[in-house]
Structure formats: C-alpha cells, structure tokens
Amino acid sequence: MQYRLDPMQLRDIPAVIEVERSSFSVPWPAGAYRRELEDNVLARYLVLRGIPSIDQGSPDVEGSSARPFPFSLFGRPAPVKVEPEMMGYAGLWLMIDEAHVTSVAVRPSYRGRGLGRLLMWGMFEIASNLGARWVTLEVRMSNTVARRMYEGLGFKDAGVRPRYYTDNNEDALIMWSEDLQTEAFQDRMDALKADLDRRFTWQSSG
C-alpha cells in the first residue's frame, strides 16, 4: 500500500463522514465539513488516501512485460484502474499564531500502522507553512493510545477542560506542541519524516 496526503475536497466528504462515524461517538454532520471547506478561511483539512500496490509483472496491468506465447497472440487486456481508498483525515484552524487541531481520524481497519503520525506530520507542515508558532489540541483523558502518540510527537499536557465531551461528560486533556520555529522542532520533524519513510511509501500533494 502506498499513501498520499491531499487537501480535502468537497467530493471527499462522504468518505470522510464514513471514517468520522466509525471513529467518534458524536460525529460531525456532512454540512459541517461543507461549511469548513467553503466558508471557514481559518480551516485547513487533509485526507489520507491509500493506493494498493500492483504487481507490475502481471499481464493484467498496464505497462507490464510482454505476455508469453500463446497469449501474446490475443493482444493485451484493458489496463486495471485502481481507485485510492480514504484511510483518514485531519484538520486544523489557524488562530493568529496557534494552530488548533480540530480532528484526526484513521479508518479502524488501518489503525496501528503509523497513519495517525503521518496525518499529524501533515498538520505540522501546514501549521509551519502558515506561520504558526504552536499546535494545540484536546484529547479524551481515557484515550491513552492517542495521548501516547501526541507525547511522542513532542506535545505536553497543559490543562484540562472539564466535561468537554457531550456524549459522556468526559474531561479533555489540553496538549501543546513545542515552538514550531525552533531548531529542536525542526529536528523532530526530520526524525518523524525519516521514521515515516522507513514505514511505508508516501507522498504529500499539498
């Protein structure tokens, strides 16, 4: 599987909602994402697509090697077109010099592969390019997996929002990144990219 980070488009909303509903107990409606993309000048959203790798030696793939006799007598089959699959998405709002991550979600069947870290790399890249100094977010106190990921990316605990989540009145832990304009952060980003490169093939079109 190869992965690609793309800016979210209106046509992505149905797939985003599918991932959203499988990830959160109180998902956003489709109209909320439409407003984010069309009306919110402070918002930036990415989607993560997965493109299945194809065996280029297969006779069913465009550009493959010549078919052996006697199949070569019958010409080449139509090339196979592989559609990318939506794996996850993430978004942020830029508030002066702060980038507030609004949502990060990965399709349940693809969790545990480092794709959340890839989406966060995209968030850091956007925030840095927009001139933000820090990235901040909220996470459920009980979501230890996400908290460990954020801590591994340099986030620090900065407070609690009591009863933040309306489905069960759970508290939210507020977390802040280190200063994005420092050499230490750039070193962290370089290390994160190197780790992602070791894990899988990916690219960013944003």
N, C-alpha and C positions, 0 to 999 in steps of 0.2 A: 504494500500500500504506500502510495505517495500522498503528501498532504500539501494543501495550498491555502494561504490566508488571503481572503479577498474582502474588499469593502462590501458591507451588506447592501443589497438592492431590494427594491420593493418585491420583486419576484421571489426573493428568498423567504419572505415572511411565513408562508405556510409550513415550510420545513423548520424554520426557527420555532414556531409555535409548537410543533410536534416535539422538538427537543425540550422546549420550555416545560411542557406539560408532564414530560417524563422525569423532570429534574426538580420541580418546585411544587409545593403543596398549594401555593397561591400564585398561579401563573398570570403573566400579563396577557390581556386580550390582544388580538391581532391589530385592532385600531390603535393601540398604544404604540406599537412599533411603527405603524404607518406615520403617526404624528412625530415620532422621534426622527424618522428619516426625512420627512417633508418639511417640518416646521421648527424643529429644535436645532438652532445653529450651534449650540454648545455640545451637541451629541456626536459621537463617532462610534460606529459599530463595525465589527469584523465577523465574518463567518469562516469556519474551517471546513474545507472540502477534502474528502478522501477519494483518490483516484486509484482504482485497483491496478496493480502491475499486470502486464500482459506478457506472456511468453512470446518473444519476438521470433522464435523458431517455429511457431505453429503455422500451418498452412492456412489458418483461418484469420490471420492478422495481416493487415495491410503493411507492405514493406518487408515481409518475411522472405526467407530464402526460397529458391525455386522448388516446386513440388516434384517429387520423384515420379519417374515413369511407372505405370501408365497414366497417373493422374494428371501429369503435365499436358496431356492431350486435350483435356476438357476445360482449359483455361483456369483463371483464378476466381475464387469465390468473392463475393462482396465483402469489403472490409468490415470488421466489427467495430462499432462505435460504443465506447464505454462511457456512461454518464457518471460524473462525480456524485458522491453521496455527502449530504450535510452531516458533519460529525459534531459540530458545536459552534458556539458563537460567544462573543463578549462585547461589552460596550462601556463607554465612559462619558462623563460630562466634564467639560473643562470649565473650572471656576477660577478665573484670574490665573493664579499660578499653581492651582491644585487640580489634579485630575481625579475625579471620583468615579471609581469603577462601579457601574450600576448592576452588572450581571456577568457571570461567567458560567457556562454550562457545556457539558460534554454528553453526548448520547450514551446512555447507560452501558450498552454493549461494548463501548470503546474506552471505558474508563480504565485507569491503571496503566496507561501506556505513555504517560507524559504529555498528553494533548492539552491538559489544563495549563501546564507550564508553557507550551507553545502559544496558546491564546494569551497568556499573560505577557510573553515576550512581545506580542503584537500590541498589547495595551501600553507597555513601557515605551515601545518605539513611537507610537502615536503621541503619547504624552510628552516625550522628549522633543519630538519634532514641533510640537505646538508651543514649546517654551515653558512647560510646566516644571515646577521645582520638586513637587512631591506627588505621589499617588496614594490615595486613601480608599478604604472600603470597609464594609461591615460584613461579618460572618457570624453564623449561629454559634453560640457557645458550645453546643453539642457536636458541631461539625469538625471533629478532630482531624479528619483527612485533609480538608481544605485548609485548616489552620496550620498544619504542618507544611503544606505546600507553600503558603504565604510566608511562613517563617523562613523556609529555605530560600525564598526569593528576597530576603532582607527586610521583611515587614516586622514592625514592632507593635506590641499592644499599646494602645493609647487611651483606653477608657471603655465604658460600657454604655449602651443605650438600653435602658430597662424596657422590657415588654415590647420590643421593637417589632417582632413578628406576630402578625394578627391571627395566624391560624392557631397558635398555642401560647401566645404571650411570652415566648422565649426571649431572653435578652440577646442583644447583638454585641459582639466584641468589635470595637473600632480598632483598625490597624492602619499604620502609616509606613510608607517606604522611607528609605534614606533619601537624601538630597540627590535628585537626578542629574544635577550639574557637576557633581564631584567626580574625581578620578576613581574613587572607590566604587561608585555605582557603575561607571563605565567598565571597570574590571569585572564586576559581577555580570554585566550584560554580555561581555565577551565570553565569560565562562559558561553562561547559560546557553548562548548560541552554540558553542563548541559541544556541549552536552547534547543539545537537540540534534546537531549534525551527526553525532555518533548513534543516536537512537533510530533515526529514520531519515528518509529523503523528503525535503520540504522546501517550499519557497513562499515568498510573500509578494503579492502583486500590488499591494497598497503603497 
